[in-house]
Amino acid sequence: SSQETVDSTESIDNSLPDLPPYLLIASSSLLNLFTRCPSCGDPSIHSLSFSQHGSAVVLKWKCNKCVKSSWPSQPLLCGRFYEGNAKIATAGHTTGLSLPRLAVFGDVLGLPLPAPRTEYDLLSKLVLPAVDIVYERHMRYVESVVRNVASRRGIDLSIDGRYSRPGFTALNATISFIHLTTNLILLVINMHKHMKGIDGISGRMEKEGVRRGLKILLAKLYKIRSVCTDNDAKIGKMLRDDFSVIKHLLDFWHLVKGINHDLRELAKKKQCPNIQYWRKKLINHAHYIHSKFGKSRKLGLQYWLSSLAHVTGRHRHFAKVPFLHGIAKCKHSRLGWSNAHLIRRDSEEFQLLKAVIMKPTFLAGFLRASPKKNTSPNECFNSIINIYAPKRIARSSKWYGELIKLAHLHYNTLALLDMLNLREERGNSSVKVIGREGETVKRKMATADHAWRREVWAEIPGVIEKRKLDLFMKKVGAPTDREYVLAMQEEEKDVEEAEGAEGAEEREEGDGGESDVSEELGEGLYGEEVDSDHNPVMDAIELSDAEDEESAEEEDEEKIALSSGSEWDEGEAGERWMALHQGGRGRGRGGRGGRGRGGTVVRHEVAAVQASVSSADPSGQQGLSDEPKGGTAKKRERRATAAAKKKGEEEMDEEDSSSD
């Protein structure tokens, strides 16, 4: 019987429809469910109370059977934050909805929402770190896609900037670098007015951002073949000076925009009544020759200049026109004769129009414009930025950068869906495009699925756990990641300096014989610690680098003096000093100041030399006399030197056997 009841309950549960995660329920309908105790079903409920936590509410009650019970409207996320509050902050931020507008929406609806301070706290602690994780993973994927489709000749980029405010008072600027083959944003640089190198001048932000972005891409080993920018003279000069290897192309829309502006200004003048009639026709003609003469740009430039003859009613026999070369007539078919709106060649209107048509910046830019490369993807990205960071609201550089990340993810998601043909077409319409004879079809695409927003929400539990771990590590006094990295870098620097000092010592030692690393480091043969009181090797004096250099200079001077045959090399003391240098330095095991096999020999010879010097000349002036020695005395000194040298070699052999 009980088993049948359980089966029937399971069948009822399976028949329930899938409810959305969150529902908007009236408070009166919610209180109707608490006429009985939800825990035991007892109708005697008393002392019903509630507490509100943003969008969450917690009901508490007491009944005769249950001591105390409570019911939360939302579960806790990792036991710390109410899930609905965190989801409201995440959804509002990732969709570009400003928090003040969201608060106004809740007030009008009567829906309790987290306070603005609480939402900003949730954003800084949970949402922004989760966005950073998703953004870094997304950029790694985009870079892998670009590297897979990049050709050996390099990649083609379109670069354009967007200022945070209209006019010349912008505080922030965004420079986007888009790969033209895939239409994916490869890099975004955010600049601020008060950064180093800008000096509070807004017009410098775009040029400095282009320079920094190109350096970053070149540092990532991207081979850049060409870049397409607008007709900015500052950027053009910077590219010619700093990146002369990269081919610089211009966007034609920005070029012809200046011509259109000048023609519009001419049409306002009283002496130019026909310019308004020809303005749209001239702009259409500019787009036509730009798309028609993609490779032969000089020929296309001649057809652009032929518009001056066209507006005067001359359509053939261009050989007699002084500024036209290589073309004979207009490309259009025969036209009917009409004197309407023709401009006389000797009029002021013609001279003003000629100055606009033959504008030097446009003629030079036309030769560098490409019909296949433009900055239209950058303009699309700039329009998406307006969803998340509109120009009417001023923001700090940090908050502005966080909003640009969202626009970056939004644009790249659309580009990837277009690459994979995953967007459905809902409808289309025909529109007329300047410079094209036929009509163009404009497609209306379905709303894209931005999976990165769900990825941000999925990363929030991990962010909470990491935050709990960081708080625990801070409580126990453990170093932070930055402190640990700095400590490791400092340790690596010390190790490199120590290795460099050891290398310098080995180079100074030269052929000083074999050395035992463990003994040089003050340890035994197998790395154990050695007591200096019981090891004679540790009694040697360890010289500093400065003392080593001084001792090396003194030894060189003494060798020169000994080899010169002067009176300094005479006497038993001089011979012993020579034997000391030849024996103690030649076969020393440690190499530094008799630290190895010749250490005791050094001490013995120093003592012998001091005794010989004191016995030979108590005043300490031995060897300074100018009186010549006799032949017999010289022979005795040679025999004494040979004996001292032999004795030194015997002692060194004994020291070798003891140290071995």
Residue pairs with C-beta under 8 A, 6 or more apart in sequence:
22 84
22 87
24 111
34 45
34 48
34 59
34 61
35 43
35 45
36 42
36 43
36 45
37 43
37 44
37 45
37 61
37 63
37 65
37 66
37 69
38 69
38 71
39 63
39 66
39 69
40 63
40 65
40 66
42 63
42 64
42 65
42 66
44 63
44 64
45 61
45 62
45 63
46 61
46 62
46 63
47 61
47 62
48 59
48 60
48 61
49 59
49 60
49 61
50 57
50 58
50 59
50 60
51 57
51 58
51 60
52 58
52 112
53 82
53 85
54 82
54 84
54 85
54 88
54 112
54 113
54 114
54 115
54 118
55 74
55 82
55 84
55 85
55 88
55 111
55 112
55 113
55 114
56 72
56 73
56 74
56 82
56 84
56 85
57 72
57 73
57 112
58 70
58 71
58 72
58 73
59 70
59 71
59 73
60 68
60 69
60 70
60 71
61 69
61 70
62 68
62 69
63 69
72 82
73 84
74 82
74 83
74 84
74 85
75 82
75 83
76 82
76 83
77 83
77 86
77 460
77 461
77 464
78 461
78 464
78 465
78 468
80 464
80 468
81 122
81 126
81 464
85 114
85 118
85 119
85 122
86 122
86 126
86 127
86 460
87 457
88 102
88 113
88 114
88 119
89 114
89 119
89 122
89 123
89 126
89 127
90 126
90 127
90 130
90 453
90 456
90 457
90 460
91 97
91 453
92 98
92 99
92 102
92 119
93 123
93 127
93 131
93 406
94 127
94 131
94 406
94 452
94 453
94 456
95 453
96 387
96 388
96 403
96 406
98 393
99 116
99 119
99 120
100 116
102 113
102 119
103 113
103 116
105 111
106 112
106 113
113 119
114 122
125 463
125 467
126 460
126 463
126 464
127 456
127 460
128 402
129 459
129 463
129 466
130 456
130 457
130 459
130 460
130 462
130 463
131 402
131 405
131 406
131 456
132 405
133 459
133 462
133 463
134 409
134 452
134 455
134 456
134 459
135 405
135 408
135 409
138 409
138 412
138 452
142 184
142 185
142 186
142 412
143 186
143 220
145 182
145 184
145 416
146 155
146 179
146 182
146 184
146 186
149 181
149 182
150 181
150 222
150 223
153 223
153 225
154 222
154 223
154 224
154 225
154 226
155 179
155 181
155 222
155 223
155 224
155 225
156 179
156 180
156 181
156 225
156 226
156 227
156 228
156 373
157 177
157 178
157 179
157 180
157 186
157 217
157 224
157 226
157 227
157 228
158 177
158 178
158 180
158 227
158 228
158 229
158 251
158 373
158 374
158 375
158 376
158 377
158 378
159 175
159 176
159 177
159 178
159 210
159 213
159 227
159 228
159 229
159 235
159 375
159 378
160 175
160 176
160 229
160 230
160 251
160 375
160 378
160 379
160 382
161 173
161 174
161 175
161 176
161 205
161 206
161 209
161 210
162 173
162 174
162 175
162 176
162 378
162 381
162 382
162 385
163 170
163 172
163 173
163 202
163 205
163 391
164 170
164 171
164 172
164 173
164 174
164 389
164 391
164 394
164 395
164 400
165 171
165 391
165 394
166 391
168 202
168 203
169 202
170 193
170 202
170 205
171 192
171 193
171 202
171 394
171 397
171 400
172 190
172 191
172 192
172 193
172 205
172 395
172 397
172 400
173 190
173 191
173 202
173 205
173 206
173 209
174 188
174 189
174 190
174 191
174 209
174 382
174 385
174 404
175 188
175 189
175 191
175 205
175 206
175 209
175 210
175 213
176 185
176 187
176 188
176 378
176 381
176 382
177 185
177 186
177 187
177 188
177 189
177 213
177 217
178 184
178 185
178 186
178 377
178 378
178 381
179 185
179 186
180 228
180 373
180 377
182 415
182 419
183 377
183 415
183 418
183 419
184 412
184 415
184 416
185 381
185 408
185 411
185 412
185 415
186 217
186 222
187 213
187 216
187 217
188 404
188 408
189 209
189 210
189 212
189 213
189 216
190 209
190 397
190 400
190 401
190 404
191 198
191 205
191 206
191 208
191 209
192 198
192 205
192 397
193 200
193 201
193 202
193 205
194 200
195 205
195 208
197 204
197 208
198 204
198 205
198 208
203 234
204 234
206 232
206 234
206 235
207 232
207 234
207 235
207 238
210 229
210 235
210 238
210 239
211 238
211 242
214 224
214 227
214 243
214 246
217 224
218 224
224 246
225 246
225 247
226 246
226 247
226 248
226 249
226 373
227 239
227 246
227 247
227 248
227 249
228 249
228 250
228 251
228 370
228 373
228 374
228 375
229 235
229 236
229 239
229 248
229 249
229 250
229 251
229 375
230 250
230 251
230 254
230 375
231 250
231 251
231 254
231 255
231 258
231 361
231 365
236 248
239 246
239 248
240 248
248 368
249 368
249 369
249 370
249 373
250 365
250 368
250 369
250 370
251 369
251 373
251 374
251 375
251 376
252 287
252 290
252 366
252 369
252 370
252 371
252 374
253 374
253 375
253 376
254 375
255 362
255 365
255 366
255 369
256 283
256 286
256 287
256 290
256 362
258 359
258 361
258 362
259 282
259 283
259 286
259 356
259 357
259 359
259 362
260 279
260 283
262 356
262 359
263 275
263 278
263 279
263 282
263 283
263 356
264 279
266 272
266 275
266 352
266 353
266 356
267 275
267 276
267 279
269 275
269 352
271 348
271 349
271 352
272 349
272 352
272 353
273 349
274 311
274 341
274 342
274 343
274 349
275 349
275 353
277 341
278 311
278 341
278 343
278 353
282 307
282 357
283 434
284 434
284 435
285 304
285 307
286 304
286 435
287 434
287 435
287 436
288 435
288 436
289 300
289 303
289 304
290 300
290 366
290 369
290 371
290 435
291 371
291 435
291 436
292 300
293 299
293 300
293 303
294 370
294 371
294 372
297 366
297 367
297 369
298 326
298 367
299 326
299 327
300 366
301 363
301 366
301 367
302 324
302 325
302 326
302 327
303 327
303 331
304 357
304 366
305 323
305 324
305 357
305 358
306 318
306 321
306 324
306 327
306 330
307 357
308 323
308 350
308 353
308 354
308 357
308 358
309 315
309 318
309 321
309 324
309 330
310 330
311 342
311 343
311 350
311 353
312 342
312 343
312 344
312 345
312 350
313 339
313 342
314 321
315 329
315 330
315 332
315 335
316 328
316 329
316 330
317 328
317 329
318 324
318 327
318 328
318 329
319 328
323 358
343 349
343 350
343 353
344 350
380 411
381 407
381 408
381 411
384 407
384 410
384 411
385 403
385 404
385 407
387 407
387 410
388 403
388 404
388 406
388 407
388 410
389 395
389 400
389 403
389 404
389 407
395 403
409 450
409 452
410 450
413 448
413 450
413 451
413 452
414 423
414 448
417 423
417 448
417 449
423 445
423 446
423 448
424 445
424 446
425 443
425 444
425 445
425 446
426 444
426 445
426 446
427 443
427 444
428 441
428 442
428 443
428 444
429 441
429 442
429 444
430 439
430 440
430 441
430 442
431 439
431 440
431 441
431 442
432 439
432 440
433 439
433 440
470 480
473 480
474 480
479 487
501 545
504 545
505 548
505 591
505 592
508 548
508 552
509 515
509 591
509 592
512 585
512 586
512 588
512 591
513 586
513 587
513 588
513 589
513 591
513 596
513 597
514 589
515 589
515 590
515 591
515 596
516 525
516 589
516 590
516 596
518 524
518 525
518 526
518 527
519 525
519 530
519 537
519 589
519 590
519 595
519 596
520 590
520 595
522 529
522 530
522 538
523 529
523 530
524 530
530 538
531 538
532 538
532 539
536 599
536 600
537 589
537 590
537 595
537 596
537 599
537 659
539 599
540 590
540 592
540 593
540 594
540 595
540 599
540 602
541 593
542 592
542 593
542 595
543 551
543 592
543 593
548 592
551 593
555 581
555 585
558 577
558 581
559 581
561 568
561 569
562 568
562 569
562 574
562 578
567 623
567 624
567 625
567 626
568 574
568 623
569 575
569 578
570 623
570 629
570 634
570 637
571 612
571 616
571 622
571 623
571 637
572 612
572 616
572 637
572 640
572 641
572 644
573 609
573 612
573 613
573 616
573 622
573 623
574 623
575 637
575 638
575 640
575 641
575 644
575 645
576 605
576 608
576 609
576 612
576 641
576 644
577 609
578 641
579 605
579 641
579 644
579 645
579 648
580 601
580 602
580 605
580 606
580 609
580 648
582 645
583 598
583 601
583 605
583 645
583 648
583 649
583 652
584 594
584 598
584 601
584 602
584 605
585 598
586 598
587 597
587 598
587 652
587 656
588 594
588 595
588 596
588 597
588 598
588 599
589 595
589 596
589 597
589 598
589 659
590 596
590 599
593 599
593 602
594 600
594 601
594 602
594 603
596 659
597 652
597 655
597 656
597 659
598 652
598 655
599 655
600 651
600 655
601 648
601 651
601 652
601 655
604 651
605 648
608 644
613 620
613 622
616 622
617 623
629 637
